Amino acid sequence: FACTMDGTVEEGSTRGFFRTDASLSGGDESRDTDHSQRTHEQHPDDERSLPLRDFYPYIRCALCNGFFIDATTITECLHTFCKSCIVKHFFYSNRCPNCSIVVHQTQPMYSIRPDRQLQDIVFKMVPYLEEDERSRIYAFYKQRGLDVPKSVASPATYPVKPPQRQKKDMLPQSVFTIPSELDVSLMLEFVGVEEGIENYKPLERKYVRVSGEATVRHVELFIRRKMELSQNCKVDVVCGDHLLEQCQSLREVCNTMGKNALQDGMLVLHFGLVLPAQ
């Protein structure tokens, strides 16, 4: 505010000093300029710079507390998580981690979709996040001697959009594309346990997708780990009426047993827990 010689107070400079009409040439013009500048500074449409932490609730995953990577949204409640985080969560629960709504009674991954727009926003807001993630993916494939996907090796900006024809051909029945090397779907049916065996966990997930090069021994090790079996417990794996050898590959079992061993395209293996022969 400014004070004039006649004692009135009028709006003017925001610096708070006194001024008189005699001390300024073109005082009205100066006041108009100050008022215009102040109005411009206070205009609600002006852009403001905000710290990144103010956006954390909208760009970070509630499961890993990191920035979204492959942002994936639950269609039932529209809560978003990292793709890998929500997939791991659904191994143990069919409820949303945020609101506890039942996503799907049996197949919660049918009710999630990738959120490309949100992922683009996160990559634009967080410096170097996209480059760091590309480097991690590149290192992952290189360390395992696998072919690096073109979408990672290419300098094109993320996400890489496949041609429309490929989109139609690649649409899976479930949400996620299954790697081609995982070509055998298993259904593991528990048939029982021999008397004297106890202190084991139930097998929570009986559906597994693996490589055809995996052997019956790999299936046994998987069951042992998931059910936390002791060493004095033996796992017998049966397909149809045949007790399988540990060295047999799953592709060999499929070829030998034929369609009779399949149910809805899955190889059905029955297993039981027995005590080793004395």
C-alpha positions in Angstrom: 0.0 0.0 0.0 1.0 3.6 -0.5 0.1 6.8 1.4 -0.5 10.1 -0.6 0.0 13.7 0.6 -3.7 14.2 1.4 -3.6 11.3 3.9 -5.5 8.7 1.9 -4.2 5.1 1.5 -4.3 3.7 -2.0 -3.2 0.3 -3.4 0.1 0.5 -5.1 3.5 -1.1 -4.7 3.8 -4.3 -2.7 7.1 -3.3 -1.1 5.4 -1.2 1.6 7.2 2.2 1.2 5.5 5.7 1.3 5.3 7.7 -1.9 3.8 11.1 -2.8 2.3 12.3 -6.0 5.2 15.0 -6.3 7.9 12.3 -6.1 6.6 10.3 -9.1 6.2 11.3 -12.7 3.2 9.5 -14.2 2.1 8.1 -10.8 -1.1 6.7 -12.2 0.7 4.8 -14.9 3.1 3.3 -12.3 0.3 2.2 -10.1 -1.5 0.6 -13.1 1.7 -1.3 -13.9 2.1 -2.5 -10.3 -1.5 -3.6 -10.2 -1.2 -5.4 -13.5 2.0 -7.2 -12.4 0.4 -8.2 -9.1 -2.8 -9.4 -10.9 -0.6 -11.5 -13.3 1.3 -13.1 -10.4 -1.9 -14.1 -8.6 -3.8 -15.4 -11.7 -5.1 -18.8 -11.0 -4.2 -20.1 -14.4 -0.5 -19.4 -14.0 1.8 -22.5 -13.8 3.4 -23.2 -10.5 6.4 -25.4 -9.8 5.6 -28.1 -7.3 8.1 -30.6 -5.6 8.0 -34.1 -6.9 7.1 -35.5 -3.5 3.7 -33.9 -3.7 2.9 -36.4 -6.5 4.1 -39.5 -4.7 0.6 -40.8 -3.8 -0.2 -40.9 -7.5 3.0 -42.2 -9.1 4.3 -44.7 -6.5 3.3 -48.4 -6.0 1.7 -49.1 -2.6 3.3 -52.6 -2.5 7.0 -51.8 -3.2 6.9 -48.1 -2.4 8.8 -47.4 -5.6 7.8 -45.5 -8.8 5.4 -47.4 -11.1 7.1 -49.8 -13.5 4.7 -51.3 -16.0 1.9 -49.6 -14.3 -1.1 -52.0 -14.1 -4.6 -51.1 -12.9 -7.3 -53.3 -11.3 -10.4 -52.8 -13.4 -12.7 -53.4 -10.4 -11.5 -50.5 -8.2 -9.0 -48.6 -10.5 -6.1 -48.9 -8.0 -2.7 -49.1 -9.8 0.5 -51.0 -8.9 3.7 -52.2 -10.6 2.9 -55.2 -12.8 5.3 -57.5 -11.1 4.1 -56.4 -7.6 0.4 -57.1 -8.3 1.1 -60.4 -10.0 3.1 -61.6 -6.9 0.3 -60.4 -4.6 -2.3 -62.4 -6.5 -0.3 -65.6 -5.9 -1.5 -65.4 -2.3 -4.7 -63.3 -2.4 -7.5 -62.3 -4.7 -8.2 -59.0 -3.0 -6.9 -55.5 -3.9 -4.0 -54.5 -1.6 -5.5 -51.0 -1.2 -9.2 -51.5 -0.6 -9.5 -55.3 -0.1 -12.2 -55.6 -2.7 -12.5 -59.1 -4.2 -11.0 -58.7 -7.6 -12.0 -62.1 -9.0 -13.1 -65.3 -7.2 -10.6 -67.6 -9.0 -8.6 -65.6 -11.6 -7.8 -62.1 -10.4 -5.3 -61.5 -13.1 -8.2 -61.5 -15.6 -9.3 -58.1 -14.0 -6.1 -56.1 -14.5 -5.0 -54.0 -17.4 -1.8 -52.1 -18.3 -2.0 -48.3 -17.8 0.3 -47.0 -20.6 -0.7 -43.3 -20.1 0.1 -43.3 -16.4 3.4 -45.1 -17.1 4.3 -42.4 -19.7 3.6 -39.7 -17.1 5.8 -41.3 -14.5 8.7 -41.7 -16.9 8.3 -38.0 -17.9 8.1 -36.8 -14.2 11.0 -38.9 -12.8 14.4 -38.1 -14.4 16.4 -41.1 -15.7 13.8 -43.7 -14.4 13.1 -45.0 -17.9 16.8 -45.2 -18.8 17.6 -47.0 -15.5 14.8 -49.5 -16.1 16.0 -50.2 -19.6 19.5 -50.8 -18.3 18.2 -53.3 -15.7 16.3 -55.2 -18.2 19.2 -55.3 -20.6 21.5 -56.5 -17.8 19.0 -59.2 -16.8 19.0 -60.8 -20.3 22.7 -60.4 -20.8 23.6 -62.1 -17.5 21.5 -65.1 -18.4 22.7 -65.4 -22.0 19.2 -64.6 -23.4 18.4 -62.6 -26.5 17.7 -59.0 -25.6 14.2 -57.9 -26.8 14.3 -55.4 -29.5 12.1 -53.1 -27.4 14.9 -52.8 -24.9 17.9 -52.6 -27.3 16.1 -50.0 -29.5 16.7 -46.3 -28.7 13.0 -45.6 -29.4 11.1 -44.0 -26.5 9.0 -46.2 -24.2 6.6 -47.8 -24.6 7.2 -49.5 -27.9 3.9 -50.0 -29.6 3.7 -53.1 -31.8 2.0 -53.0 -35.2 -1.8 -53.3 -35.1 -1.6 -56.8 -36.8 0.7 -58.1 -34.1 -1.6 -56.7 -31.4 -4.5 -58.8 -32.6 -2.3 -61.9 -33.0 -0.7 -61.5 -29.6 -3.8 -61.0 -27.5 -3.7 -63.8 -24.9 -6.6 -65.2 -23.1 -5.1 -63.9 -19.8 -3.7 -60.4 -19.3 0.0 -61.2 -19.7 1.9 -62.7 -22.6 3.4 -66.1 -21.7 7.0 -66.6 -22.9 7.2 -69.2 -25.7 9.7 -71.4 -23.9 7.1 -72.1 -21.2 5.1 -74.5 -23.4 3.7 -77.0 -20.9 0.8 -76.3 -18.5 0.6 -78.5 -15.5 -2.2 -79.4 -13.2 -0.8 -80.9 -10.0 -3.4 -83.0 -8.2 -2.6 -84.1 -4.6 -3.9 -87.6 -4.0 -2.8 -88.2 -0.4 -0.1 -88.9 2.1 1.2 -92.1 3.7 0.5 -92.6 7.4 3.4 -91.3 9.5 4.1 -88.2 7.4 3.0 -84.9 8.9 4.0 -81.2 9.3 3.7 -80.3 5.6 2.0 -77.3 4.0 -0.8 -77.7 1.4 0.0 -76.9 -2.2 -1.8 -73.5 -2.6 -1.4 -73.3 -6.4 -1.8 -76.4 -8.5 -1.5 -74.8 -11.9 2.0 -74.3 -13.2 3.4 -73.4 -16.6 6.9 -74.6 -17.3 9.3 -75.5 -20.1 8.9 -78.9 -21.8 12.6 -79.5 -21.1 11.9 -79.6 -17.4 11.9 -83.1 -15.8 9.8 -84.9 -13.3 12.7 -84.3 -10.9 12.1 -80.5 -11.3 8.4 -81.0 -10.5 9.3 -83.0 -7.4 11.7 -80.2 -6.2 8.9 -77.6 -6.8 6.5 -79.6 -4.7 9.0 -80.1 -2.0 9.7 -76.4 -1.8 6.1 -75.3 -1.8 5.0 -77.9 0.7 8.1 -77.5 2.9 8.7 -81.3 3.0 11.3 -83.0 5.1 14.1 -85.1 3.6 12.5 -88.3 5.0 9.5 -87.8 2.7 9.4 -89.1 -0.9 7.2 -87.7 -3.7 5.7 -90.1 -6.2 4.5 -88.5 -9.4 1.9 -90.4 -11.5 0.4 -89.6 -14.9 -2.6 -91.8 -15.7 -1.7 -95.2 -14.4 2.1 -94.8 -14.9 4.6 -93.9 -12.1 7.0 -91.5 -13.7 10.8 -91.6 -13.6 12.6 -88.6 -12.3 14.7 -88.3 -15.5 11.7 -88.1 -17.8 11.1 -84.7 -19.4 7.6 -83.3 -19.4 7.6 -83.1 -23.2 8.4 -86.8 -23.3 5.6 -87.5 -20.9 3.2 -85.5 -23.1 4.3 -87.4 -26.2 4.1 -90.8 -24.5 0.8 -90.4 -22.7 -1.0 -88.6 -25.5 -4.3 -86.7 -25.2 -5.5 -89.0 -22.4 -3.1 -87.2 -20.0 -4.5 -83.8 -20.9 -7.4 -81.9 -19.4 -8.3 -78.6 -21.0 -4.9 -78.5 -22.6 -3.1 -79.1 -19.3 -0.9 -82.1 -18.4 -2.5 -83.7 -15.3 0.0 -85.1 -12.8 -1.1 -86.8 -9.6 1.3 -86.9 -6.7 1.4 -88.4 -3.3 3.7 -88.3 -0.3 5.2 -91.6 0.8 7.9 -92.8 3.1 11.1 -94.2 1.4 11.5 -97.9 1.3 13.7 -99.3 4.1 
